[in-house]
Amino acid sequence: MPDGDGREPHRPHIPHRGMRRRAVLTGLVAAGTAASAAAGCRRPDSSNNADRATPPGTGRPAIDRAAPVVHPAGVVSPPLPACTMTAYDVTATNRVGLAAALRALGQPVRDAIVSVAVGGSLFDDRFGLSPPRLLTAMPEFPSDVLDLDWCHGDLLVQITATDPTIAKRASRRSLPGLRPRWRLDGFHPRNRGPGVRNLFGFREGAGNPEASDAQLMDDLVWVKPGDGEPAWCVGGTYQVVRLIRLAMSSWDVESTTEQEKVFGRRKDTGAPLGQDTETADPDYAADPDGRTIALNAHIRRANPRTPDALAHQILRRGWSYRRRDDAAGEHLGQIFVCYQRDVEKGFATIQQRLAGEALERYLLPYGGGYYFIPPVGGEYPGQAMFTM
């Protein structure tokens, strides 16, 4: 990874599916897209008998079972303009070492929001922890070309701030028992129009469920009692991260009219085509043939506004990035993040609907993963994992 410590990162075993190229984007250098395709980023079961004794600071008295659930920060609050994502492989060999790593990650950062998530590979036989029931490795979707160096990780730390130097500096601390796997700095572009916009010039978060609606967030985002999850997961959320390279050279030559057809929204206001405001209903029933909003437009595929589709909503966040690639020079892209109670019901269902959408030819997803963010409680993130 670009900011690692020079050591070869751990490469989890991936069931072989062969090398192939998919959805090669117009205008991208071939060397930059010949990444390894993979079915996911999963660590094999270890044969070591880890020390599974409850580490100091993780005893039951430290967790108040009667206390109200406190949701993790940085999920439903408005996203800050700077973000650094760092995925780690855990090199600690026992629970005490893992607890020390989590304690270090959980140290507050002034003027920043820090969230610590766990990946599925953390729950092999090293530490004897009970995993979130629905946490799996991120699979390869039809248009993906996954690069293992930019996939998954035992832990994911997201640091957001108003000042990008704060997020960058905090993410580059030396931490015990951890090895950086991948790291990416994100930002909200300026001079792309009013509001928060992506590098394609469209408004971020248009069509999102209302994050200030606590009941709606309970229904869509937060794990509840009765969901069949380990008790330590209640109040947390599943996080999906997708690292997506953008074909800017192809996009920028398109007319605004063509770009709006691809998204199904006005570029200036964010309103669905044929409507006046960003929050207006696209009224697909009055447009069954896609004359106003094309049948393969992004917003129509992502949310067809059927009764069934409402149950699959996700809370989306996003940052742009600029990354230096030794093979292909600088490239631009998007850090896509979403939160939900159930990844298969949320992100994965929507992603399957998006297959073949008009926007697909301008995107190359190559990394990221599935994670779970625990609720707040105890002396450090995830402490309750050790006591359940």
C-alpha positions as CSV (number, residue, x, y, z in Angstrom):
1,M,0.0,0.0,0.0
2,P,1.3,3.5,-0.6
3,D,1.6,4.6,3.0
4,G,2.6,1.3,4.5
5,D,5.7,0.3,6.5
6,G,7.5,-1.3,3.6
7,R,6.6,-4.9,4.7
8,E,4.7,-7.2,2.5
9,P,1.1,-7.0,3.6
10,H,-0.8,-10.2,4.6
11,R,-2.7,-11.6,1.5
12,P,-5.7,-13.6,2.5
13,H,-6.6,-16.7,0.6
14,I,-9.1,-16.1,-2.2
15,P,-10.9,-18.9,-3.9
16,H,-9.5,-18.8,-7.4
17,R,-11.8,-17.4,-10.1
18,G,-9.1,-16.6,-12.7
19,M,-7.8,-13.4,-14.1
20,R,-10.2,-11.4,-16.2
21,R,-10.9,-7.9,-17.3
22,R,-14.4,-6.4,-16.9
23,A,-15.9,-3.1,-17.9
24,V,-12.6,-1.6,-19.0
25,L,-13.2,2.2,-19.0
26,T,-12.6,4.4,-21.9
27,G,-9.6,6.6,-21.4
28,L,-8.0,4.6,-18.6
29,V,-4.5,3.3,-19.0
30,A,-4.5,-0.4,-19.4
31,A,-1.8,-0.9,-16.8
32,G,-3.9,0.8,-14.2
33,T,-6.8,-1.5,-14.7
34,A,-5.2,-4.9,-14.9
35,A,-5.9,-5.6,-11.2
36,S,-6.5,-9.0,-9.7
37,A,-10.1,-10.1,-9.8
38,A,-11.3,-11.8,-6.6
39,A,-14.4,-13.2,-5.0
40,G,-13.7,-11.3,-1.8
41,C,-10.9,-10.6,0.6
42,R,-11.0,-13.3,3.3
43,R,-8.3,-14.4,5.7
44,P,-7.9,-18.2,6.1
45,D,-8.5,-19.8,9.4
46,S,-5.3,-19.7,11.5
47,S,-3.9,-22.9,13.1
48,N,-2.5,-21.0,16.1
49,N,-4.1,-21.5,19.5
50,A,-4.4,-17.9,20.5
51,D,-4.5,-16.7,24.1
52,R,-8.2,-16.1,24.5
53,A,-8.1,-15.0,28.1
54,T,-10.2,-11.8,28.7
55,P,-7.6,-9.0,28.5
56,P,-7.3,-6.4,31.2
57,G,-9.9,-3.7,30.8
58,T,-12.4,-6.0,29.1
59,G,-14.1,-7.6,32.2
60,R,-17.8,-7.5,32.5
61,P,-18.0,-4.8,35.2
62,A,-16.7,-2.3,32.6
63,I,-19.8,-2.7,30.4
64,D,-23.0,-1.4,31.9
65,R,-25.7,-3.6,30.5
66,A,-28.5,-1.3,31.8
67,A,-27.1,1.7,30.1
68,P,-28.9,2.9,27.0
69,V,-27.4,2.0,23.6
70,V,-25.1,4.7,22.2
71,H,-24.7,4.6,18.5
72,P,-21.3,5.2,16.9
73,A,-20.4,8.8,15.9
74,G,-20.0,9.9,12.4
75,V,-22.8,7.8,10.8
76,V,-25.9,9.9,10.8
77,S,-24.3,13.3,11.4
78,P,-23.5,15.4,8.3
79,P,-20.2,14.2,6.8
80,L,-17.2,16.4,7.4
81,P,-15.2,17.5,4.3
82,A,-12.0,15.6,4.9
83,C,-11.7,11.8,5.5
84,T,-9.0,9.3,5.8
85,M,-9.8,5.6,5.6
86,T,-7.2,3.1,6.9
87,A,-7.6,-0.7,6.8
88,Y,-5.3,-2.7,9.1
89,D,-4.2,-6.3,9.4
90,V,-3.9,-7.3,13.1
91,T,-0.4,-8.6,13.9
92,A,-1.1,-9.1,17.6
93,T,-1.3,-12.8,18.5
94,N,-3.7,-12.8,21.4
95,R,-6.6,-11.0,22.9
96,V,-4.4,-8.8,25.1
97,G,-2.6,-7.5,22.1
98,L,-5.8,-7.0,20.1
99,A,-7.3,-5.0,23.1
100,A,-4.2,-2.8,23.2
101,A,-4.6,-2.1,19.5
102,L,-8.2,-1.2,19.8
103,R,-7.5,1.0,22.8
104,A,-4.9,2.9,20.8
105,L,-7.2,3.3,17.8
106,G,-10.0,4.6,20.1
107,Q,-7.9,7.5,21.5
108,P,-9.8,10.7,20.8
109,V,-8.5,13.0,18.1
110,R,-9.1,16.7,18.6
111,D,-11.5,18.3,16.1
112,A,-12.1,15.0,14.4
113,I,-14.5,12.0,14.5
114,V,-13.0,8.6,14.7
115,S,-14.9,5.4,14.0
116,V,-13.4,1.9,14.3
117,A,-15.0,-1.0,12.4
118,V,-14.2,-4.7,12.3
119,G,-13.9,-6.8,9.2
120,G,-14.9,-10.5,8.8
121,S,-11.3,-11.7,8.7
122,L,-10.9,-10.7,12.4
123,F,-13.2,-13.5,13.4
124,D,-11.1,-16.5,12.4
125,D,-9.8,-18.7,15.2
126,R,-7.1,-16.3,16.4
127,F,-9.1,-14.6,19.1
128,G,-12.2,-16.7,19.6
129,L,-14.7,-13.8,19.1
130,S,-18.3,-14.1,18.1
131,P,-18.7,-12.4,14.8
132,P,-21.6,-10.2,13.6
133,R,-24.1,-12.6,12.2
134,L,-24.2,-11.1,8.7
135,L,-20.6,-10.0,8.3
136,T,-19.0,-11.6,5.2
137,A,-16.2,-10.8,2.8
138,M,-17.1,-8.4,0.1
139,P,-17.7,-10.4,-3.1
140,E,-16.8,-9.4,-6.7
141,F,-19.7,-7.8,-8.5
142,P,-20.0,-8.0,-12.3
143,S,-18.3,-4.7,-13.0
144,D,-15.6,-5.0,-10.4
145,V,-11.9,-5.7,-10.9
146,L,-10.7,-6.1,-7.3
147,D,-7.1,-5.5,-6.3
148,L,-6.3,-7.5,-3.1
149,D,-4.0,-4.8,-1.9
150,W,-7.0,-2.4,-1.6
151,C,-9.5,-4.9,-0.2
152,H,-10.9,-5.5,3.3
153,G,-8.7,-5.8,6.4
154,D,-9.2,-7.0,10.0
155,L,-10.0,-3.4,11.1
156,L,-11.1,-0.2,9.4
157,V,-10.5,3.2,10.9
158,Q,-12.4,6.2,9.5
159,I,-11.2,9.7,10.6
160,T,-13.2,12.7,9.4
161,A,-12.5,16.3,10.1
162,T,-12.9,19.8,8.7
163,D,-9.1,20.2,8.4
164,P,-7.6,17.5,6.2
165,T,-4.2,17.8,7.9
166,I,-5.9,16.6,11.2
167,A,-7.3,13.4,9.6
168,K,-4.1,12.7,7.7
169,R,-1.8,13.2,10.7
170,A,-4.0,11.1,13.1
171,S,-4.2,8.2,10.6
172,R,-0.4,7.9,10.3
173,R,0.3,7.2,14.0
174,S,2.4,4.2,14.8
175,L,0.1,1.7,16.5
176,P,0.8,-1.5,18.4
177,G,-0.2,-4.9,17.0
178,L,-1.3,-3.5,13.6
179,R,0.0,-3.3,10.1
180,P,-1.6,-0.8,7.6
181,R,-3.1,-2.7,4.7
182,W,-4.5,0.2,2.6
183,R,-5.0,3.9,3.2
184,L,-6.8,6.6,1.2
185,D,-7.4,10.3,1.9
186,G,-10.8,11.7,0.7
187,F,-12.1,15.3,0.3
188,H,-15.2,17.2,-0.9
189,P,-14.3,19.0,-4.1
190,R,-14.6,22.8,-4.3
191,N,-15.7,24.9,-7.2
192,R,-18.0,22.1,-8.5
193,G,-21.2,24.0,-7.7
194,P,-23.3,24.6,-4.5
195,G,-23.5,22.0,-1.9
196,V,-21.3,18.8,-1.5
197,R,-20.6,17.4,-4.9
198,N,-18.5,14.6,-6.4
199,L,-15.9,14.9,-9.1
200,F,-18.6,14.3,-11.8
201,G,-20.2,17.5,-10.6
202,F,-23.4,16.1,-9.1
203,R,-24.7,16.6,-5.6
204,E,-23.7,14.0,-3.0
205,G,-26.4,12.4,-1.0
206,A,-29.3,13.3,-3.3
207,G,-32.2,10.8,-2.6
208,N,-30.7,9.7,0.8
209,P,-33.2,8.7,3.6
210,E,-33.5,11.5,6.1
211,A,-30.7,11.0,8.6
212,S,-32.3,13.2,11.2
213,D,-35.3,10.8,11.4
214,A,-34.4,8.6,14.4
215,Q,-37.2,6.1,13.7
216,L,-36.1,5.7,10.1
217,M,-32.5,5.2,11.1
218,D,-33.6,2.6,13.6
219,D,-35.4,0.8,10.8
220,L,-32.6,1.1,8.1
221,V,-29.3,1.6,9.8
222,W,-29.0,0.4,13.4
223,V,-28.9,-3.3,14.5
224,K,-31.8,-4.0,16.9
225,P,-32.5,-6.5,19.6
226,G,-34.2,-9.4,17.9
227,D,-32.0,-9.2,14.8
228,G,-30.3,-12.4,15.7
229,E,-27.0,-10.7,16.3
230,P,-24.6,-11.2,19.2
231,A,-25.6,-8.8,22.0
232,W,-22.5,-6.7,21.5
233,C,-23.7,-5.7,18.0
234,V,-27.0,-4.1,19.1
235,G,-26.8,-0.4,18.3
236,G,-24.1,-0.8,15.7
237,T,-24.2,-0.8,12.0
238,Y,-22.9,-2.5,8.9
239,Q,-20.6,-0.4,6.8
240,V,-19.7,-0.9,3.2
241,V,-16.8,0.9,1.6
242,R,-16.2,0.9,-2.2
243,L,-13.1,2.4,-3.8
244,I,-14.0,3.5,-7.3
245,R,-11.8,4.9,-10.0
246,L,-13.5,7.4,-12.2
247,A,-13.0,7.7,-16.0
248,M,-12.8,11.5,-15.9
249,S,-11.4,11.9,-19.4
250,S,-14.5,10.1,-20.8
251,W,-16.9,11.9,-18.5
252,D,-15.7,15.4,-19.1
253,V,-16.2,15.2,-22.9
254,E,-19.9,14.4,-22.5
255,S,-22.4,17.2,-22.7
256,T,-24.3,18.3,-19.6
257,T,-27.5,16.9,-21.2
258,E,-25.9,13.5,-21.6
259,Q,-24.5,13.5,-18.1
260,E,-27.9,14.3,-16.7
261,K,-29.4,11.4,-18.7
262,V,-26.8,9.1,-17.1
263,F,-27.7,10.1,-13.6
264,G,-31.4,11.0,-14.1
265,R,-31.0,14.3,-12.3
266,R,-30.3,17.9,-13.1
267,K,-26.7,18.7,-12.6
268,D,-27.3,22.2,-11.2
269,T,-30.2,21.5,-8.7
270,G,-30.1,17.8,-8.2
271,A,-33.8,17.6,-9.1
272,P,-35.0,14.4,-10.9
273,L,-35.4,15.1,-14.6
274,G,-38.8,16.6,-15.2
275,Q,-39.1,17.8,-11.6
276,D,-38.3,21.1,-9.9
277,T,-36.7,20.2,-6.6
278,E,-34.1,17.6,-5.4
279,T,-36.6,15.9,-3.1
280,A,-39.4,15.7,-5.7
281,D,-40.7,12.2,-6.6
282,P,-39.5,11.1,-10.0
283,D,-43.0,9.8,-10.8
284,Y,-41.8,6.7,-12.7
285,A,-45.5,5.5,-13.1
286,A,-46.1,8.5,-15.4
287,D,-42.9,7.6,-17.3
288,P,-43.1,3.9,-17.9
289,D,-41.0,4.0,-21.1
290,G,-38.2,6.1,-19.8
291,R,-38.8,9.1,-22.0
292,T,-37.9,11.5,-19.2
293,I,-35.7,9.4,-17.0
294,A,-34.1,6.6,-18.9
295,L,-34.7,3.1,-17.8
296,N,-31.0,2.6,-17.2
297,A,-30.5,5.9,-15.4
298,H,-28.6,5.7,-12.1
299,I,-31.4,6.9,-9.9
300,R,-34.0,4.7,-11.5
301,R,-32.0,1.6,-11.1
302,A,-30.8,2.4,-7.6
303,N,-34.3,3.2,-6.3
304,P,-37.2,2.3,-8.6
305,R,-39.6,3.7,-5.9
306,T,-41.6,0.5,-5.6
307,P,-42.9,-0.6,-2.2
308,D,-40.2,-3.3,-2.1
309,A,-37.4,-0.9,-2.9
310,L,-38.2,1.2,0.2
311,A,-37.1,-1.6,2.4
312,H,-33.7,-1.7,0.8
313,Q,-32.7,1.9,1.4
314,I,-29.2,2.7,2.7
315,L,-27.6,5.8,4.2
316,R,-24.9,6.9,1.8
317,R,-21.8,9.1,2.3
318,G,-19.0,9.9,-0.1
319,W,-15.7,11.6,-0.6
320,S,-13.5,12.1,-3.7
321,Y,-9.9,11.2,-3.8
322,R,-6.7,11.8,-5.8
323,R,-4.3,8.9,-5.8
324,R,-0.8,8.5,-7.2
325,D,-0.4,5.1,-8.9
326,D,3.1,4.1,-9.8
327,A,1.9,2.1,-12.8
328,A,-0.6,4.6,-14.3
329,G,0.3,8.0,-12.7
330,E,-2.4,10.0,-10.9
331,H,-6.0,8.9,-11.0
332,L,-9.2,10.3,-9.5
333,G,-11.9,8.4,-7.8
334,Q,-14.7,8.1,-5.3
335,I,-14.8,6.6,-1.7
336,F,-18.3,5.4,-1.5
337,V,-19.6,4.5,2.0
338,C,-23.0,3.3,3.1
339,Y,-24.6,2.1,6.3
340,Q,-27.4,-0.4,6.9
341,R,-28.7,-3.1,9.2
342,D,-28.2,-5.8,6.6
343,V,-25.7,-5.6,3.8
344,E,-27.5,-8.2,1.6
345,K,-30.8,-6.5,2.0
346,G,-29.3,-3.1,1.5
347,F,-26.2,-2.4,-0.5
348,A,-25.9,-5.8,-2.3
349,T,-29.5,-5.7,-3.5
350,I,-29.1,-2.2,-4.9
351,Q,-25.8,-3.1,-6.5
352,Q,-27.4,-6.0,-8.3
353,R,-30.1,-3.6,-9.6
354,L,-27.3,-1.3,-10.9
355,A,-25.8,-3.9,-13.2
356,G,-25.9,-2.5,-16.7
357,E,-26.8,1.0,-15.7
358,A,-25.6,3.9,-17.9
359,L,-23.1,5.1,-15.3
360,E,-21.3,1.8,-15.2
361,R,-19.0,2.6,-18.2
362,Y,-17.5,5.5,-16.3
363,L,-16.7,3.6,-13.1
364,L,-14.1,1.0,-12.1
365,P,-14.6,-0.4,-8.6
366,Y,-11.4,-2.0,-7.4
367,G,-11.3,-2.1,-3.6
368,G,-13.0,-1.6,-0.2
369,G,-14.8,-4.2,1.9
370,Y,-17.6,-5.0,4.3
371,Y,-17.3,-4.0,8.0
372,F,-19.2,-3.6,11.2
373,I,-19.1,-0.6,13.5
374,P,-19.8,-1.5,17.1
375,P,-21.9,0.7,19.4
376,V,-20.2,3.0,21.9
377,G,-19.5,1.3,25.2
378,G,-16.7,0.4,27.5
379,E,-13.2,1.8,27.6
380,Y,-12.4,1.4,23.9
381,P,-14.1,0.4,20.6
382,G,-15.3,-3.2,20.5
383,Q,-14.6,-4.0,24.2
384,A,-17.9,-5.8,24.5
385,M,-16.7,-8.3,21.9
386,F,-14.4,-9.8,24.6
387,T,-17.2,-10.2,27.2
388,M,-19.9,-11.9,25.2
